[in-house]
Amino acid sequence: MNSQATDSWRQSADRDLILNAGPRFELLVRGEGSHLWDGEGRRYLDFLAGIAVTALGHSHPVFVEAVSRQAGTLAHVSNYFATPPQLELAARLKRLAGAGEDGRVFFGNSGTEANEAAFKLARLHGGAERPRILSLENAFHGRTIGALALTAKASMREPFEPMPGGVEHIPATIEALEAAMDDRVAALFVEPIQGEAGVLELPEGYLKVARELTTKHGALLIVDEIQTGAGRTGDWFGYQHEGILPDAITLAKGIGGGFPIGALVAFGPAAALLQPGSHGSTFGGNPLATAVSNAVLEEIEQAGLVRNARERGVQVREAIEGIGSPLVTGVRGRGLLIGVALAAPVASLVVSAAQRLGLIVNAANASSVRIAPALTIGDAEIAEFTDLFAAALAEVAATALTETNA
Ligand SMILES: *Cc1c(COP(=O)(O)O)cnc(C)c1O
């Protein structure tokens, strides 16, 4: 595209889009594996994967084949009918999550919808006796009103108040949980790693204590695996690192590999709370979305990508530490969900420097860069990443650290 065309896409974006995340950075037109191309033919290494979504990378043959095959077979019916891909995906998610015979799955189309379903599950469990719902400080659970009530950031919630009642945000410490838990709590919502907050891990042993305390007080433990699930952290789901079983998990992002889908998997007695008439979604669980999710999860399993996430995660982390940038004060996260802590609030400068150099990463907050590449990455992608990220850090360090010291 010439510069006139470039101007015109920006003008269209400003004129026609509700810019939910601010001005669009680039116009992207094509993707293959871990690379993306913009409208002017520039190539980018994608170490964000649409925010932990394109687990197989872009245009993976398995994804393309599944979309095409199912679109040409049966794309949509309604919740009055079952379809083979839907039944297969429900059984697969139960198996991968360890939800057991009693487990049940509800399908929606996004993460926030999965959390809305979980919120309703919590209300049905709580009734009038248990009005309290606990969520954590820095939590992100989505943007629709129920999920937004669970989300911690006040600036996201306040313009839309009043929120549904009963939600309390407590610090993400074992002590705060012990102090907050009682028999009036319907549910505790947690992310195994808080991705949107900058890839913050829970304290060691938190989920074990959360399981004990919720069981003791008869509350549900609901784990939001929307960002951490589908193998990203080096296990299928984040709670599996702590060897516990929750009462429900919510899924989206990576399970569709780029096709919109969300799911609530309920375990044990919690699986019987939502009954016919309690909840629904016209698109939820349609054969197209569930067939693609089956193919994506099957490929993650067959190609050993959960293990790859674990091993490549260690390699990426070592590569970042090896850069030795004075801007980097720590590397957080697990598997291929990585947060780079910076010495100054310059994450957006690092992200734009990286983008100019041809690398896509994201500023999860002012002083953290989030890295979440496809689970398929290997040595070549990591080497390319290391060079580009080192150059971006060097560019920003040259100005940021002198300014900070001045
Ligand atoms: C992305 C995300 C959501 C919201 O998912 P959407 O598909 O954007 O609605 C909820 N919880 C977590 C932990 C997420 O990362």
PDBQT file of the ligand as one rigid body, heavy atoms in Angstrom, charges set to zero:
ROOT
HETATM    1  C1  LIG A 501      -9.363 -12.281  28.012  1.00  0.00    +0.000 C 
HETATM    2  C2  LIG A 501      -9.850 -12.648  29.354  1.00  0.00    +0.000 A 
HETATM    3  C3  LIG A 501     -11.209 -12.594  29.699  1.00  0.00    +0.000 A 
HETATM    4  C4  LIG A 501     -12.251 -12.033  28.759  1.00  0.00    +0.000 C 
HETATM    5  O1  LIG A 501     -12.351 -12.781  27.585  1.00  0.00    +0.000 OA
HETATM    6  P1  LIG A 501     -13.059 -12.115  26.303  1.00  0.00    +0.000 P 
HETATM    7  O2  LIG A 501     -13.041 -13.231  25.287  1.00  0.00    +0.000 OA
HETATM    8  O3  LIG A 501     -12.250 -10.936  25.921  1.00  0.00    +0.000 OA
HETATM    9  O4  LIG A 501     -14.433 -11.748  26.700  1.00  0.00    +0.000 OA
HETATM   10  C5  LIG A 501     -11.586 -13.011  30.949  1.00  0.00    +0.000 A 
HETATM   11  N1  LIG A 501     -10.696 -13.478  31.837  1.00  0.00    +0.000 NA
HETATM   12  C6  LIG A 501      -9.374 -13.564  31.531  1.00  0.00    +0.000 A 
HETATM   13  C7  LIG A 501      -8.431 -14.109  32.549  1.00  0.00    +0.000 C 
HETATM   14  C8  LIG A 501      -8.911 -13.146  30.289  1.00  0.00    +0.000 A 
HETATM   15  O5  LIG A 501      -7.607 -13.192  30.018  1.00  0.00    +0.000 OA
ENDROOT
TORSDOF 0
